[in-house]
Structures are given as C-alpha cells and as structure tokens.
Amino acid sequence: VPFTETWMKAAKLDEEWIHSGPRKFFFDGAFSSHSAWLFEDYADEPGNCGAGKTADEIYEALAPAIKRKHQPACHAIGDRTVHELCVAVERLADKYPWICDLRLRIEHAQLIDRADIRRIADLGIVVCAQPPALVNPEKDRRLLGESRAAAAYPYRSLLDAGAVLSFGSDYPGESFFEPLRGIHLAVNRDGPERITPEEAFACYTRESAYAEFADESKGTISPGKLADLVVLSADPFAISPEEIEKLQVTHTIVAGEFVHRTGTLSEIKPAKRDTTA
C-alpha cells in the first residue's frame, strides 16, 4: 500500500480516468467468515456475533480525516458495526459540523438496524452497496436466519428514508461485476426490499457519481457532462423486470466516440409506453 500511494502521487495520470479516492477504514469483517459484527449471534454459529470497532474507536480513527475535511469510506457490514458508526458520526458532527458535506461513505452496510436507517439519511451518510451480494440468498438464510436475511441489503428502506444509495460491484470480492446483472438482482429479489428498475439504474449511475464527488461531470446524460454512455437492446423501463438480465449493450460511447457497435441504432425501436393515468 505505501508503494501504491507513493506511485499515485508521483505518476502523471489523467484525473478523469485514474485518481485516488477516499481513505478506507475497516471496522468489521464479513458474513461468510462470521466476522461482521452483529447484534445477535450468527444463526449457524451460536455464541458468535462477530467483532468490530466500538463507537469510541471509530471516533478516534475518523476524527483526523474529518478535521482535515477528507472523505472517509468505512467498511461496515454487520448491524452492530453500522450502529456504532452512526453513534460515532453523530458525535463527530457535534465537533465538526461540516461532516455532512464530506459524503462519508459506508461500504457494504449489508445489515442495518431499522432505527439506524433514518439516522444514516439524517447524517448525510452515503451507503455504497453491492447488488452482486444478493446472488446467494440461501447462504444469507443459513448465516442470519430467515428474518434477518429478509431484512438484509435494505435498499427499499434506505431509499424510502431519503438516504443516498450508490451501487458498485466489490469485484473480485463478489463473483461478478456486470451492472445489468446487479440491477436484475436488486429489482427481482424476493421480499419487501426490492426496488424499481428506475431506482436501480440511478443507484449505478447518478448516485455513484455523487458518492465520488463527480456528479458535476457524470452520472446523468446532461449538457456539459462527459459523453460516456451505452445503448441497450431494449428500454429497461418498459420491459418486464424479469427480462432485464437478457438486455444487451449494443453500443458504447466514450468521450463522445463509439468504441463498441453491434448493428445500427436505427434497428433499435423505442418501446411504446402507456401514458394514460
């Protein structure tokens, strides 16, 4: 890591393509290793609720970055760790009122206590989540039990609370990185936490740009922003949600130039939408 840090500072890089991001802090582990810190024991390992940093420890770790107005990215997967992080951020906000402007990030936040969802929204914390983690619900039920597994990855609840939800892949920590497959999982998952295709696309685009302070240059197709976009084989908001994983990228445009083409744009017919109320 020190070598990479030195190289990043010394190398002449195109900032639009490669740049250093926020400093990352690890405050607990992961579900699979039974090391993410939970309020209750793992369903398949009684007596173990994982381990993580307390609010006091998190406060001490984050304070120097917040004081310098640097954006931190906080690895927190278990509901107990997310809770401790919220407590620490509330305390930090009393001393450093600009913390809400730093777009402090929780990386993963796979299980969140219901009371902390509103706190996350109120504190301006950005949740950077990974829909590829939804690929194996049987594993989550085994680790967490039925009720906690159903409440995990609370995308619907976060959006309803007004929190900023950004999507990525965490590849190779997760098994795949394709956004369309991630969108398919977020939209078609079982239970009350599924979201709409429009919301899932926004999480991968607009909100991901917001998470890295790049919302002025990308994230939406708008005049003056980077002309990096794709054309899909069908309108993802008009087809059945179950068909999203079958979509193909027919054209890719980078900086206004086509770098990938399959067929012609004229062959793609816009879907007819029902506009009646």
Backbone torsions as a table, in degrees:
resi	resn	phi	psi	omega
1	VAL	NA	-45.4	177.8
2	PRO	-57.1	-41.3	179.0
3	PHE	-62.1	-45.0	-179.5
4	THR	-62.1	-41.8	179.4
5	GLU	-61.0	-45.6	179.9
6	THR	-64.2	-41.7	-179.5
7	TRP	-64.3	-42.4	-179.7
8	MET	-61.8	-37.7	-178.9
9	LYS	-72.9	-33.1	-175.2
10	ALA	-88.0	-32.5	-174.4
11	ALA	-71.2	148.4	174.8
12	LYS	-92.8	105.5	-173.8
13	LEU	-117.2	152.4	172.7
14	ASP	-78.3	110.2	-173.6
15	GLU	-60.0	-24.7	179.1
16	GLU	-73.3	-18.2	-177.7
17	TRP	-108.6	-43.6	-176.8
18	ILE	-135.3	123.6	176.3
19	HIS	-154.5	157.3	179.4
20	SER	-75.2	141.9	-178.4
21	GLY	-104.6	-156.9	-179.3
22	PRO	-70.5	158.5	173.7
23	ARG	-75.3	135.5	-177.3
24	LYS	-101.4	137.3	178.0
25	PHE	-118.8	134.4	179.2
26	PHE	-102.7	119.6	-176.3
27	PHE	-114.0	-8.1	169.2
28	ASP	-161.3	-166.1	-175.4
29	GLY	-105.6	-127.7	-175.3
30	ALA	-139.7	160.3	178.0
31	PHE	-60.5	-49.2	-171.3
32	SER	-58.8	-34.9	-179.7
33	SER	-93.3	7.4	-179.1
34	HIS	57.1	32.6	-177.0
35	SER	-115.1	-7.5	170.6
36	ALA	-69.2	139.8	-172.0
37	TRP	-85.8	118.3	-177.6
38	LEU	-112.3	157.5	173.4
39	PHE	-69.7	-33.8	179.9
40	GLU	-120.7	158.6	-177.6
41	ASP	-60.2	156.3	171.8
42	TYR	-63.9	140.3	-176.0
43	ALA	-62.5	-32.6	-177.9
44	ASP	-100.6	8.9	178.1
45	GLU	-148.4	74.3	-179.8
46	PRO	-56.0	140.5	-178.8
47	GLY	93.0	-7.2	179.8
48	ASN	-123.0	119.4	175.1
49	CYS	-115.6	16.3	-179.9
50	GLY	80.5	-165.5	-178.4
51	ALA	-154.0	152.1	179.1
52	GLY	-166.0	-176.0	-178.6
53	LYS	-84.6	142.3	176.4
54	THR	-79.3	169.1	178.2
55	ALA	-59.1	-39.1	178.4
56	ASP	-62.5	-43.9	-179.2
57	GLU	-67.4	-39.2	179.0
58	ILE	-66.2	-41.8	178.1
59	TYR	-56.4	-49.5	-178.2
60	GLU	-64.2	-35.9	-179.3
61	ALA	-70.8	-38.8	-173.8
62	LEU	-87.5	-26.1	-172.3
63	ALA	-52.5	-45.1	-179.5
64	PRO	-61.1	-39.6	179.0
65	ALA	-67.9	-42.9	-179.7
66	ILE	-65.3	-40.5	179.1
67	LYS	-58.6	-38.8	-179.4
68	ARG	-86.3	3.3	179.8
69	LYS	61.9	40.2	175.1
70	HIS	-99.3	140.0	179.7
71	GLN	-75.4	125.0	174.7
72	PRO	-100.6	151.1	173.1
73	ALA	-117.6	120.0	-169.1
74	CYS	-111.9	111.3	175.6
75	HIS	-70.4	113.8	178.0
76	ALA	-148.6	115.4	-175.7
77	ILE	-107.2	-45.1	-176.6
78	GLY	-79.0	155.0	-177.7
79	ASP	-65.2	-31.3	178.2
80	ARG	-68.6	-41.6	179.7
81	THR	-66.2	-42.0	177.5
82	VAL	-60.8	-39.6	177.9
83	HIS	-62.7	-47.3	179.6
84	GLU	-61.3	-37.4	177.8
85	LEU	-64.4	-42.6	178.8
86	CYS	-61.5	-42.2	178.4
87	VAL	-61.0	-44.7	-179.6
88	ALA	-64.1	-41.8	-178.7
89	VAL	-67.1	-38.2	175.5
90	GLU	-59.4	-42.4	178.0
91	ARG	-66.9	-40.7	178.9
92	LEU	-65.0	-35.0	-179.3
93	ALA	-65.4	-29.9	177.1
94	ASP	-65.2	-34.5	-178.1
95	LYS	-93.3	-34.4	-177.9
96	TYR	-124.0	83.7	-173.3
97	PRO	-62.4	-14.3	179.5
98	TRP	-82.6	3.5	-175.4
99	ILE	-59.7	-33.8	179.9
100	CYS	-64.8	-23.5	179.6
101	ASP	-82.2	-9.3	-176.3
102	LEU	-85.7	-6.8	-178.6
103	ARG	53.2	47.5	177.2
104	LEU	-52.3	134.7	-173.2
105	ARG	-110.1	135.5	164.5
106	ILE	-99.2	119.8	176.7
107	GLU	-88.3	121.4	175.3
108	HIS	91.7	-71.2	179.7
109	ALA	44.4	55.5	-172.4
110	GLN	-76.5	-23.1	175.8
111	LEU	-136.9	126.7	-176.1
112	ILE	-132.4	131.5	173.2
113	ASP	-62.2	140.1	-173.9
114	ARG	-55.2	-40.0	-178.3
115	ALA	-66.2	-25.5	-177.1
116	ASP	-83.0	-15.2	179.1
117	ILE	-64.0	-44.9	177.1
118	ARG	-65.5	-37.0	179.8
119	ARG	-63.9	-40.1	178.5
120	ILE	-59.1	-45.7	179.7
121	ALA	-64.5	-44.6	-177.5
122	ASP	-66.1	-30.9	-178.5
123	LEU	-85.1	-4.5	-179.8
124	GLY	73.1	20.8	179.2
125	ILE	-75.1	135.9	177.5
126	VAL	-94.5	125.7	176.5
127	VAL	-93.1	115.4	178.1
128	CYS	-101.3	100.1	-173.2
129	ALA	-109.9	170.6	-174.5
130	GLN	-134.2	100.0	178.2
131	PRO	-55.3	-27.9	175.4
132	PRO	-56.1	-20.9	177.8
133	ALA	-66.9	-13.7	-179.9
134	LEU	-81.5	-1.6	-168.8
135	VAL	-68.5	-20.9	-175.6
136	ASN	-129.3	73.7	-178.2
137	PRO	-64.0	-26.3	178.2
138	GLU	-62.8	-38.2	178.5
139	LYS	-64.2	-42.3	-179.9
140	ASP	-64.4	-39.2	178.1
141	ARG	-65.4	-36.5	178.7
142	ARG	-68.2	-41.0	-176.9
143	LEU	-77.2	-38.3	-169.8
144	LEU	-110.2	-17.7	-171.9
145	GLY	87.8	164.2	-172.5
146	GLU	-60.1	-49.5	-172.2
147	SER	-69.0	-44.0	179.9
148	ARG	-69.2	-36.7	178.8
149	ALA	-63.1	-37.9	179.7
150	ALA	-67.1	-29.4	-178.7
151	ALA	-91.3	-7.4	-178.5
152	ALA	-72.1	160.7	-178.0
153	TYR	51.0	61.0	-169.5
154	PRO	-80.6	63.3	-174.8
155	TYR	-63.9	-46.3	-179.5
156	ARG	-60.1	-44.8	-177.5
157	SER	-65.3	-40.2	179.1
158	LEU	-63.7	-45.3	-179.8
159	LEU	-66.7	-40.3	179.4
160	ASP	-64.3	-29.3	179.2
161	ALA	-80.8	-9.3	-179.6
162	GLY	90.6	12.7	178.7
163	ALA	-75.8	154.1	174.1
164	VAL	-84.7	123.6	-178.2
165	LEU	-119.7	117.1	-179.4
166	SER	-111.7	141.2	-179.6
167	PHE	-110.9	143.0	172.5
168	GLY	-146.6	-160.1	-174.6
169	SER	-114.3	-35.2	-171.2
170	ASP	61.6	20.5	177.2
171	TYR	-69.4	137.2	6.4
172	PRO	-91.2	12.7	174.3
173	GLY	-61.6	-36.5	170.5
174	GLU	-100.2	168.6	-168.0
175	SER	-82.8	-13.5	179.5
176	PHE	-151.7	168.0	-176.6
177	PHE	-129.1	-5.5	-174.0
178	GLU	-63.3	120.3	-178.2
179	PRO	-59.4	-40.3	-177.9
180	LEU	-63.0	-36.4	176.9
181	ARG	-68.7	-39.3	176.5
182	GLY	-63.0	-42.5	177.2
183	ILE	-61.1	-43.1	178.9
184	HIS	-56.7	-44.0	-179.1
185	LEU	-67.4	-42.0	-178.6
186	ALA	-65.6	-31.3	-175.7
187	VAL	-87.4	-31.1	-173.0
188	ASN	-109.2	10.2	179.7
189	ARG	-65.5	157.8	175.4
190	ASP	-76.8	152.0	173.0
191	GLY	95.6	-179.9	-172.3
192	PRO	-79.8	-5.1	-175.5
193	GLU	-93.5	5.9	176.9
194	ARG	-69.0	154.2	179.9
195	ILE	-123.8	174.7	-177.4
196	THR	-84.9	160.6	175.9
197	PRO	-57.7	-41.1	179.4
198	GLU	-59.8	-42.5	179.8
199	GLU	-67.0	-41.8	-178.6
200	ALA	-64.7	-41.8	177.4
201	PHE	-63.3	-40.6	179.4
202	ALA	-64.1	-37.4	179.1
203	CYS	-64.6	-35.9	179.8
204	TYR	-78.1	-21.2	-173.4
205	THR	-114.5	-79.6	-175.1
206	ARG	-59.2	-46.5	-175.3
207	GLU	-75.2	-29.4	175.4
208	SER	-67.6	-37.4	175.4
209	ALA	-64.6	-41.2	178.6
210	TYR	-61.1	-40.4	-177.0
211	ALA	-61.6	-27.3	-179.2
212	GLU	-110.1	21.4	178.8
213	PHE	57.3	35.0	-179.9
214	ALA	-117.1	17.5	-175.2
215	ASP	-70.8	-13.1	176.0
216	GLU	-82.1	-16.3	-175.8
217	SER	-118.1	-17.0	-179.5
218	LYS	-156.2	-178.8	178.9
219	GLY	104.6	-26.7	175.2
220	THR	-139.8	158.7	176.4
221	ILE	-89.8	98.6	-174.3
222	SER	-141.7	152.0	177.7
223	PRO	-56.7	133.8	177.4
224	GLY	91.6	-12.2	179.6
225	LYS	-91.0	166.8	179.7
226	LEU	-58.9	133.5	-179.0
227	ALA	-88.2	63.0	176.3
228	ASP	-111.2	112.6	-176.4
229	LEU	-159.1	168.4	177.4
230	VAL	-126.3	158.1	171.7
231	VAL	-112.5	131.8	-178.4
232	LEU	-101.2	162.0	-176.4
233	SER	-71.6	-14.4	177.3
234	ALA	-157.6	163.9	178.6
235	ASP	-73.3	112.4	-175.9
236	PRO	-67.8	-15.3	-179.4
237	PHE	-96.1	-4.0	180.0
238	ALA	-109.6	-25.0	179.7
239	ILE	-80.9	169.7	174.8
240	SER	-64.9	138.0	179.5
241	PRO	-54.1	-31.3	179.9
242	GLU	-67.3	-15.2	-178.1
243	GLU	-91.8	-4.2	-174.2
244	ILE	-59.6	-39.1	-177.4
245	GLU	-67.1	-13.2	179.3
246	LYS	-91.0	-6.1	179.3
247	LEU	-62.3	147.3	177.0
248	GLN	-120.2	147.1	172.8
249	VAL	-85.3	111.5	-177.1
250	THR	-90.8	-28.2	-179.9
251	HIS	-143.3	140.8	174.2
252	THR	-125.8	129.8	-179.4
253	ILE	-119.1	126.9	178.0
254	VAL	-124.4	124.6	-178.6
255	ALA	53.4	36.5	176.6
256	GLY	82.4	0.9	-178.5
257	GLU	-114.5	138.1	176.2
258	PHE	-70.2	126.4	175.8
259	VAL	-116.1	-6.0	176.8
260	HIS	-153.4	132.7	178.1
261	ARG	-138.3	137.9	169.3
262	THR	-130.9	106.4	-176.1
263	GLY	75.6	-159.8	-179.4
264	THR	-119.2	156.1	179.9
265	LEU	-63.2	-30.8	-178.0
266	SER	-66.7	-19.0	179.7
267	GLU	-77.8	-14.0	-178.4
268	ILE	-92.6	116.7	-177.8
269	LYS	-96.5	129.4	178.2
270	PRO	-65.2	143.5	180.0
271	ALA	-73.9	146.4	174.9
272	LYS	-85.4	129.3	-177.8
273	ARG	-109.2	147.9	175.7
274	ASP	-82.6	112.8	-177.1
275	THR	-102.3	7.8	179.2
276	THR	-75.2	147.7	-178.8
277	ALA	-78.8	NA	NA
